[in-house]
Amino acid sequence: MFKSKYSCFVEKVSNLRSIPLLLMRWILAYGFYSPAMMKWKDINSIGEWFGSMGIPAPLLNAYLAATTEIVGVVLLTLGLFTRIISIPLMVTMVVAIVTVHLSNGFEAGNNGYEIPLYYLIMLLTLVIYGGGKFSLDYLLFGDRGDHCEK
């Protein structure tokens, strides 16, 4: 009896799986907005800062990071090309963790890698599951992950 009740519960809850995917997209878009705008307001200073951390081609990488973040804001908000944009955003998070946050430990209050790690995990979730039913991916492409030949 417990097994059938649990199975029924799982089936009903599974119908709601697109809600957290939508919320993840929106939270990430909101989280990337301010850093993207900050980079664009003074891209040359960001390039200099990147250079001081030993990042190669610092100005180019500042432009790449700022562009990735602002395009990510738009695409995540719309749920368009969710899986694709999540990959360069993941790279951005890995670079941020390694170059800025890792030496400060885990805790967000100490500018540690906690928040970028959460973003990285949420982005990985979007790569795997897509944007969900409440996305342009789903509307335009029926994004269910079942298009490949086996």
C-alpha positions in Angstrom: 0.0 0.0 0.0 2.8 2.4 0.9 4.6 1.7 -2.4 1.5 2.5 -4.5 0.8 5.7 -2.5 4.4 6.8 -2.9 4.3 6.0 -6.6 1.2 8.1 -7.0 2.8 11.0 -5.1 5.9 10.8 -7.3 3.8 10.9 -10.4 1.8 13.9 -9.3 4.9 15.8 -8.1 6.7 15.0 -11.4 4.1 17.0 -13.2 5.4 20.1 -11.5 9.0 19.7 -12.6 8.9 22.7 -14.9 8.3 25.1 -12.1 11.7 24.8 -10.4 13.3 24.9 -13.9 11.6 28.2 -14.6 12.5 29.6 -11.2 16.2 28.5 -11.6 16.3 30.3 -15.0 14.9 33.5 -13.5 17.1 33.4 -10.4 20.2 32.9 -12.5 19.2 35.6 -14.9 18.6 38.0 -12.0 22.0 37.0 -10.5 23.9 37.5 -13.7 22.3 40.9 -14.5 24.2 43.1 -12.0 27.6 41.6 -12.6 27.1 41.9 -16.4 26.0 45.5 -16.2 28.9 46.3 -13.9 31.3 44.8 -16.4 29.8 46.8 -19.3 29.8 50.1 -17.4 33.6 50.0 -17.1 34.9 47.2 -19.3 38.5 48.6 -19.5 38.8 48.4 -15.7 37.5 44.9 -15.7 40.1 44.1 -18.3 42.8 45.5 -16.1 41.5 43.6 -13.1 41.5 40.4 -15.2 45.1 41.1 -16.2 46.1 41.6 -12.5 44.8 38.1 -11.8 46.9 36.6 -14.6 44.0 35.9 -17.0 45.4 35.8 -20.5 44.1 38.4 -23.1 42.4 40.2 -20.2 40.4 42.8 -22.2 39.2 40.1 -24.7 38.1 37.9 -21.8 36.4 40.8 -20.1 34.3 41.3 -23.2 33.7 37.6 -23.5 32.5 37.3 -19.8 30.3 40.4 -20.0 28.8 39.3 -23.3 28.2 35.8 -22.1 26.5 37.1 -18.9 24.2 39.6 -20.6 23.2 37.2 -23.4 22.7 34.7 -20.6 20.3 37.1 -18.8 18.2 37.4 -21.9 18.2 33.8 -23.0 17.6 32.3 -19.5 14.7 34.8 -18.9 13.1 33.6 -22.1 14.1 30.0 -21.8 15.6 30.1 -25.3 18.6 27.9 -26.1 18.8 27.2 -22.3 21.1 24.2 -22.6 23.5 26.0 -24.9 23.9 29.3 -23.0 24.2 27.4 -19.7 27.6 25.9 -20.9 29.5 29.1 -21.4 27.9 30.5 -18.2 29.3 27.4 -16.4 32.7 28.1 -17.8 32.4 31.7 -16.4 31.5 30.3 -13.0 34.5 27.9 -13.0 36.8 30.8 -13.9 35.2 33.0 -11.2 35.6 30.3 -8.6 39.3 29.6 -9.5 40.4 33.2 -9.9 38.4 35.1 -7.3 36.5 33.0 -4.8 38.5 29.8 -4.0 41.1 31.5 -1.9 38.4 32.9 0.3 37.0 29.6 1.3 33.4 28.3 0.9 31.2 30.9 2.7 29.5 33.5 0.6 29.9 36.1 3.5 33.7 35.9 3.0 33.4 36.2 -0.8 33.9 32.5 -1.0 32.9 30.1 -3.8 29.5 29.2 -2.3 27.2 31.3 -4.6 29.2 30.6 -7.8 29.1 26.9 -6.9 25.3 27.0 -6.5 25.0 28.8 -9.9 27.3 26.1 -11.4 25.0 23.4 -10.1 21.8 25.1 -11.3 23.4 25.7 -14.7 24.3 22.0 -14.9 20.8 21.1 -14.0 19.5 23.3 -16.9 22.0 21.6 -19.3 20.7 18.2 -18.3 16.9 19.0 -18.0 16.5 22.0 -20.3 14.3 25.0 -19.6 11.1 23.1 -18.9 7.6 23.5 -20.3 7.6 27.2 -19.5 10.3 28.1 -22.0 10.6 29.2 -25.6 12.7 26.0 -26.1 9.7 23.9 -25.3 7.3 26.1 -27.3 9.5 26.3 -30.4 11.4 23.0 -30.4 9.3 20.7 -28.1 12.6 20.5 -26.1 12.2 17.1 -24.5 15.6 15.7 -25.3 14.3 12.9 -27.5 15.4 14.2 -30.9 18.6 12.3 -31.4 18.8 9.1 -33.3 19.8 6.1 -31.2 
